[in-house]
């Protein structure tokens, strides 16, 4: 795969990264249901075999379990991929999750992630979510800068930040990257965050380009109805009517576009997200090696201007009734 430089870093990353949210397993607040660790390890190893050069995980995924599985998948490798992880979502003994960017909490999380990942340095360390307190936001970012100077992390970035929050922390230390949700279903960052990142040389790594599985081409109403009780998507509006019917109709258009290129609907959805010059890479999750095979060629798929326009026009028309209903 070709690589792209991530923001102000020295990291040249492949356009696709392996997303390790779902492999955290079941039984926690934002789970995707139960997951077999052996299948997770096979998925990671298949992704690396096919050229993916970075893994994105987080401490909170599976309450530490995702990072541990990633480390197991990398055992015995002469060269490891870049490892990106996140802090700021902490849990207590009962598994209740809260947000904290206080200095001591960020440091504890960093040390714990280093142990679970079995590395001396994290390649990209990110705030998972912002907090309301400006003082705490600045305290946390100052701590991130200190961790970088100490060599515990190489580069520092954020997820889910507004432009105002980005501008505030940028005054304290350079922001390497922003990780936002970005797909054909969720384009709100196009108005402000993407232009800001372009102007300021901040890399963008989008998450959920296939809308948490909705745009893969494998999702059906039956699968949605059969989600396990601990699959967070049961409560997502994207997977409920009337949005579900609109989203599945979009999948059929993605399928038709993909057939012209010999690619899957999911690969078309990922290619759409990567079409934006400011987007450095896309995080794509997989729970099996077979799923990796289904998206691996998205990074070199180039949609025509007409195909991009058709997809965006379709989605704009589909969302128009929803906008009218809220007017």
N, C-alpha and C positions, 0 to 999 in steps of 0.2 A: 504494500500500500504506500501511496505517497504520504508525506507528512507535512504538517503545518506548524509554524512556530506559535506557541501559546503565549499571547500577550507580551509582557516584558521579560519573560523567563528565557532560559536556555533549553526548554523542553520542546522538541520537535515531535508532535503527537500524530498518530494516525487519525483519519477522520472519524473512525468508529472506536469507541471505548466500551469495555465490558461493564455493564451495570450490575452491581451485586446486592440490590435491595431485596429482591424476592428470595435469594438464597439464604437470607437470614432465618428462614423457616417460620413455622407457625407459633401461635400462642402468645403474641404480643400485640400492642395496640394497632400498629400499621402493617400487620403481616399480610401476606398473599396466600395464606393457607400453608399446610404442611409441605415440607420439601425434603427430598432424599439427598443427603450430603454427597453420596457417591455420584449422583447425577449432576450435582452442582460442580463438583471437582472435574468431572468429564467435560462439562460445558466450558469451564474456564480454560482447561487445557486445549480443547478444540479451538477456542477463540484465539489463543496464542499461536497454535499451530498454523492457523490460517492468516496470521499477520497482525492481529490486533495488538497494539503496543502499550495499552494502559488499562487499569482497572479502577473503577470508581466505587467506593464503598462508604460506610459511615459507622461510627461506633454504635449508634442506636439500632442499626439493622439487626434484628434478632437479639437485641440487647447484648451486643458483642459477638454474637455467633458468626455473622457474615465475615468479619475480619479474620476470625479463626479459620473458617473454611478457606478463605483466600490464601492464608498462609500454608495450609495443608496442600492446596493445589500447586503451590510453587516449590514444594520440597524437592531438593535434588537438582534444581535447574541451575545451569551455569550462569545464565543471564535471566534476570527477572524483568517484567514490564514495569513501567512507572506505576506507582501506587498513590492514588488520590483518596483521601478520607476526610471525615468531617467531625466537628465538635459542636457543642452548644445545645444538644438534646440529651438530658441526663435522666436517669431513672432511679427509683428507690427500691427497697427490698421487696415491695409488692408489685414492682413493674410499672408504677405510675411515672409517666414521662412529663418533664417540665423543661423549660428553656433556661439556660444560664450561660452568660458570657463573662462572668466574674473571673478575675485573674487566676485565683487558686483553682477554680473549676476547669478552666481551659488547660492549665498545666497538668492537672490530674488526668484529664481526658487524653491529652497528648501522650503522656507516659503509658497509659493503659493501651492505647492504640499501637504504640511502638512494640509493646510486649506481645499483644495478640497477633500483630502482623509479622513479628520476629525480624524486625529491621532496626537499623540504627538511625535512619532518617526517612521521613515521609516526603515524597516528592512534591505533593501539593496538599496543603492543609487548608480546610475551608470552614467558615462558619456555615452551619446548616440552615439556620433561620436567623433573622435579626430579632432583637428584643426592643421593647418600647422605650426603655430608659436610655437616653442619650449618653449619660455618664457611664453606664455599664457597657454600652456598645463601644465607646472609646477605650474603656479599660481593657476590654477583651481584645480589641485590635492592637493596642499597645503591647499586650502580652504576646500576641501572634508575632509581632515584629521581633520581640525579644527571643522567642523560640527560634525564629529564623536566624538571628545573629548567633545563637548558641549552636547552630547546626543540627537541631532536632528536626527541623523542617526546611525544605529548600525554598519553596515558594508559597505564598499565601493568597487565598481568594475567598470569595463569598458565594452564597446561594440565596436566591429569592429576595434580593435587595432592591429597594427603590433607588431612583437617581439621587434623591436627597441623601439617603443613607450612604450611597457610594461616594458622593462628594464629601461628606463629613469625614469618613475614614481615610479617604485619599489624602487628606491634609496631614494625616499622622504617619502614614506609610503607604508606599505604592501598592495598588491592588493588581494582582496578576490576572485574575479571571473572575468572571461572573458565571454562575450556573443557574439558569432560569428554566422553568417549564416552557417548552416551545414545540408546537405542532400545528397542523392545519386546524385543529379544534381550539387552540389557545394561542392567540397571536398578539395579546395585549402588549408584550414587550417591544413590539415593532415601533410604537409611538415614541418611546423615550429611552428605554434601556439600551436597545441596540445602537441607535445613533450616538448615545453617550459613550458607549464602549468603543465604537469606531473612532470617535474624536480623540479619545484618551489612550488608545493603544492597549485596551483591556481585552483579553481573550474571552470568548464565549463558548462554553460547553453546555449544550442544551440537553435537558433530560426529558424523558417521555416523548420522544419524537413519534412513536407509534401510539401515543395516548394510552399508556398502560395496558397495551394489548388489544385495544379496540380496533386499531387500523392494520393489524397483522394480516387480516384475511381469514384467520382461523376462528374469530369470535362469532358466536351465534347467540340468539336469544336463549337457546337451551343451555348453553354453557354459562351464560350470565345467571339464569335461574338456578343453576346448580352450584354456584360459588359456595365454598365452605363458610361456615359462620364466622371464621376469623380472617376472611378476605376483606380488606378495607374497601375494595371496589364495590361491595354491596351497598355502601352508603354514598357512593359518588353519583352526582347528577348525570354524568356522562353515560352511565350504564343504566339509567332509568328513563322511562318515557316522560315526555315526548322526544328527548334528545337521542335515545337509543336508536329509534327508527331512522332519524336523520343521519346519525353516524354510520349506521350499517349501509345506508344508501351511498354515502361517500366512499365506503370501502369498495362498492361495486364499480365506481368510477376509477378508483385506484387500481382495481383489478384490470379494467380495460386498458388503462395506460400501461400498466406493467406488461400486459400481453404483447404490446408492440415491441418491448425491449427484452422479452423473455425473462422478466423479473416478477417478484411477488408484490402484492399490494403493500406489504410492510416496507419493502425496499424502496418503493416509490415514495411512501410517506417520509422515510428517513432522508432520501435524496432531496425532497422538497425542503426540509429543514436545513440541510447543508448547502442549499443553493445560495443562501445569503452570504456575501463575502465576509461579513464580520463574525460569522459562526465558525469557530475553529474546529469543533468536533461535536459529535452526538453520542450520548450515552445510551446504549442499547442493552436491555436486560435479557437474560436467557436462563432457562431452568433445565436445559438439556443440550447435548451436543447437536441434536437434530434442529433445535431452534436456532442455534448459531448458523448452521448451514443455510437456514432460510433467510437470513438477513445480510450475510457476509459481503455480498457484492454491491450493497447500497452505496458504499463510499466512492465507487467509480461510475455510478449511474448519473448521467447528465440529462435532465429533462429539457425539452425544448421550450422556448418562450410560450408557444401555444398551449402546451400541456400544463405549464404552470398557471397560465391564465384560466384555462378551463377548470382546474382544480379549485382555484381561489374564487372564481365566479360561482361555481356550484356551491361552495361552502357559504359564500356571502348570501346567496339566495335562500339556502336552507336555514340560515340563522335569522333572516329578516323577519319571519313571523314571530320569533321569540323576542326580537327587539321591539316589534310593534306592541306585543303584549305587555311590555314593561314601560311603554311610553306614557 
